[in-house]
Amino acid sequence: MKKIIHISDLHVGYKDNAERFYEIVEKVTLRWGGRAGDHVIVITGDLVDNANNTGNYHEVKVGLKAFKEAGFEHILVVPGNHDYGTGEHGDKKFVELFHQAFYGDQRGFPRKDIIGDVAFIGLDSMAEELHWYDELWAEGEVGGRQLRALGEMLKSEDVVSCQKRVIYLHHHPFDFRPLHQLKDSSKLKKVLSEAIAEGVSIDAILYGHNHEGKAHNGQWGIPQCYDAGAATLKPRPKYVDWMPWFKTRSSIRVIDLEQRTASKLL
Ligand SMILES: [Fe+2]
């Protein structure tokens, strides 16, 4: 079974983060490139710092191309709030632009990829965050359409017959601080809990957004729950970052679903 390299919050376009990302590509390739085919790379959003800056998507793609050339065939991404605009203000036009840039197909989200005997399902937690009244905060919302489709996916034969299932999205599904958690977190929990109750395990849930890099294993009956932090260490506002508990961290992990372990790579 392939292992997962989980990366998040690159914020390419902010200061020298493009170079920092390329250094990460180099380090990951040096460490795991010899066994690239044994890994799936999952990047949980905020690939760029501001989608309005044309060229930021391209800079990310340069790094992803280097991963591919090193043999990392499977690279899965989901959008974060910065991938659809400034981070505070999103624009619907980026939904299609993001998909075209990073997937080149029209499958949309939820996005199902069966890789070996693992089903990966990506959610767009910006899908319901693109209205004028969503501009003030950036908690994320998956929305009813995706949740219904996710519920159906978790009943589909190809997903059920996989040994493991991994959900990945940008926003934090269970951070109990106000305005830090996915708005429809309880609805997502219900969909996943119903699948688990039917005997369809959810083996890992991967996310980013909060830049803290902590593990929350065991939440909602999911054994492996990881925030990958901010790979390029873009700091959050000073009023948040001064507390050690909330400090920005990079937690790029290599996740072993079979052993239910994870080791921090960087
Ligand atoms: Fe971020």
Boltz pocket constraint, residues with backbone or C-beta under 6 A from the ligand:
constraints:
  - pocket:
      binder: B
      contacts: [[A, 9], [A, 11], [A, 45], [A, 46], [A, 80], [A, 209], [A, 210], [A, 211], [A, 230]]
      max_distance: 6.0
